[in-house]
Amino acid sequence: MGGQLLRSSTSPSLNYGEAKSAESKNDFLHKMKVCLKELRESYNNLRIMQRAKIYKSEEKVKELITECNELISIFVKSINTASKSKKTS
């Protein structure tokens, strides 16, 4: 679980870097949606770890879940904004 969490939680940062240099709005949206998918996977992984009590610090897991959820909200809003912008162009 730790290895999968490491992969899914580092992916959004790398994909966001790619999204910032997207070649089109469609490319940007696609890469942002990949980020969102990986964030959701990380969130689910953290929740499983929390419920199974697979952690060293319960407080740290709670902080990570909160932060991941905040990032999910930010990416959802960014994707919605970009989608609306795409429709008006």
Backbone torsions as a table, in degrees:
resi	resn	phi	psi	omega
1	MET	NA	-39.2	-179.6
2	GLY	-62.2	-41.0	179.6
3	GLY	-64.8	-41.9	179.0
4	GLN	-66.8	-39.3	177.4
5	LEU	-63.0	-41.0	178.1
6	LEU	-59.9	-44.4	-179.5
7	ARG	-67.3	-47.2	-176.0
8	SER	-71.6	-28.8	-177.6
9	SER	-84.1	-20.7	176.3
10	THR	-90.7	-22.2	-178.7
11	SER	-58.6	-43.6	-178.7
12	PRO	-57.8	-38.4	179.4
13	SER	-63.3	-45.4	-179.6
14	LEU	-66.8	-43.6	179.7
15	ASN	-69.5	-31.3	176.6
16	TYR	-65.5	-38.0	174.7
17	GLY	-59.1	-39.9	176.6
18	GLU	-67.8	-39.6	-179.1
19	ALA	-63.2	-36.5	-179.9
20	LYS	-63.8	-23.4	177.8
21	SER	-112.2	31.0	-179.5
22	ALA	-60.7	149.2	-177.8
23	GLU	-86.1	-14.6	179.3
24	SER	-158.6	170.7	176.7
25	LYS	-64.1	-37.3	177.6
26	ASN	-63.1	-42.4	178.7
27	ASP	-63.7	-42.9	178.0
28	PHE	-59.7	-49.1	-179.3
29	LEU	-61.2	-42.2	179.4
30	HIS	-60.1	-47.5	-178.0
31	LYS	-67.8	-35.9	176.7
32	MET	-66.8	-36.6	178.1
33	LYS	-68.8	-32.7	173.9
34	VAL	-64.5	-43.2	176.6
35	CYS	-57.3	-47.3	-178.8
36	LEU	-61.6	-42.4	178.5
37	LYS	-59.6	-44.5	-179.5
38	GLU	-68.7	-36.1	176.4
39	LEU	-64.4	-41.8	178.2
40	ARG	-64.9	-38.4	176.5
41	GLU	-63.0	-42.7	178.7
42	SER	-63.0	-42.9	179.2
43	TYR	-59.2	-47.7	179.7
44	ASN	-63.3	-40.6	178.5
45	ASN	-62.0	-44.9	178.3
46	LEU	-62.1	-40.4	179.0
47	ARG	-64.4	-40.5	177.0
48	ILE	-62.7	-45.7	179.2
49	MET	-61.7	-38.2	179.2
50	GLN	-65.3	-47.1	-178.2
51	ARG	-67.0	-34.0	179.3
52	ALA	-84.7	-3.6	-178.3
53	LYS	57.4	44.4	177.3
54	ILE	-100.9	80.2	-179.4
55	TYR	-164.4	163.4	175.1
56	LYS	-92.8	-32.8	-177.6
57	SER	-133.5	113.7	178.7
58	GLU	-61.9	-39.2	-179.6
59	GLU	-61.4	-42.1	-179.7
60	LYS	-64.5	-41.2	178.6
61	VAL	-62.7	-42.5	178.0
62	LYS	-61.6	-41.9	177.7
63	GLU	-62.1	-43.5	-179.4
64	LEU	-66.1	-38.8	177.4
65	ILE	-63.2	-44.3	179.1
66	THR	-62.7	-46.5	-179.8
67	GLU	-63.4	-42.2	179.4
68	CYS	-62.6	-42.7	178.9
69	ASN	-63.5	-38.7	176.8
70	GLU	-64.3	-42.0	177.8
71	LEU	-64.4	-39.3	177.0
72	ILE	-58.8	-45.8	179.4
73	SER	-60.7	-42.0	179.1
74	ILE	-63.1	-45.6	-179.0
75	PHE	-68.4	-37.4	176.5
76	VAL	-60.1	-46.4	-179.9
77	LYS	-62.8	-42.9	179.4
78	SER	-63.4	-42.0	179.3
79	ILE	-65.3	-43.6	178.4
80	ASN	-61.9	-43.0	179.0
81	THR	-63.5	-45.6	179.8
82	ALA	-65.4	-36.4	178.9
83	SER	-66.2	-41.9	178.0
84	LYS	-64.9	-40.8	179.2
85	SER	-63.5	-39.3	179.7
86	LYS	-63.9	-39.5	-178.9
87	LYS	-67.7	-31.7	-178.8
88	THR	-85.9	-8.9	-179.2
89	SER	-88.3	NA	NA
